Amino acid sequence: MDNLEKEKSILDPPIIRETGSTSGTSKLPLVCLNAVPIKELPDSKKDRDLYSLVIKHMMHGPCGKVNPTNICMKNNNCKFKYPKDFAEQTSKGKNSYPIYRRRRTREAVEVRGEFLDNSWVVPYNPFLLCKYNCYMNVEVCSDIKVVKYIYKYICKGHDKITFHIHGSDTDTNIDEIKEYQSAR
């Protein structure tokens, strides 16, 4: 697959399908969730550049039993819930986040001295990862909380800072609380 075909496959219009939820409530529209974001290691033979970027930027951990002192550990558990469970297809999870397809491929890569598989891959968009060459967690959220978050973010107001200019006299008493309150 050459670069033009890869770019075309990423930019193709999404295929929309609906699946019934297990709880019998509403149906979840799965709009291209199995294509973007991707939650698995790419084929190292087909796209070596993407493969190396995923290993470099998009592998979480290791943490948990493998490394209990990692910064993401809280109460002996990873606060980001890694490693993720394997799933054959994408389905609706709790808190509006989908449970992404993560196949058990038996392929593992060495990252920071440990062998990690698809359960450690942070969701990514291949186009954005190749373009910006950096860590970029790409998630799909389909809930009313998204609207609330965007509204809160847009209406939060302008940024504020506090500052005060002091003379060169080092014996001046500085009342930080008074200065903070007066700057609001």
C-alpha positions, 0 to 999 in steps of 0.5 A: 500500500503506497502513501496515497492509498494510505491517505485515501483509506484514512480520509474515506467517508465513515461507514455508519452502522448501528448495534444494539446495546446489551442493556436493551436501551438505546442503540449506539451508532458506531461511526468508524470507531474501528478505523479511527482511533486505532488501539492496536499495534500496526503491521511492522512489515506494511508501515514501518514508520507508523509502527516505530511511532506507535512504539515510541509515543503511544505505548502506556506503561509499563505499570501495574504488577510489572512496575508498581512505582510508575507515576500513573499508579494510585492505590495499586491500580493504574489510574488510566486502567491499563492494561485494557481488556482485549475485545473482538469488536467495539462496543459501548462502555460506561461513562460514554467511552466505547470499549475499543476493539483490541485483538489478542494478536500475540505480538509484543514489543519491548518498551522500557524493558518490558514486553507490551501487547495491544492491551497497552496501546493508547488510542491514536489517529495514524494521520495525526501521529505521523504528522505531529510525531508526538503523543496524542490520545484520541478518544471518542466520546458520545454523551451529553457530557461532551456538550457540557464540557464544551460549553464550560470550556467556551464560557469559562472566561479569559485567563487571569494572572496576578502580579505586583511590581515591587521597588528594589527595597528588600525589606518590604513586607509582601501580603500575598493574600491581599495582592491575590484578592485585589487582582481578581 
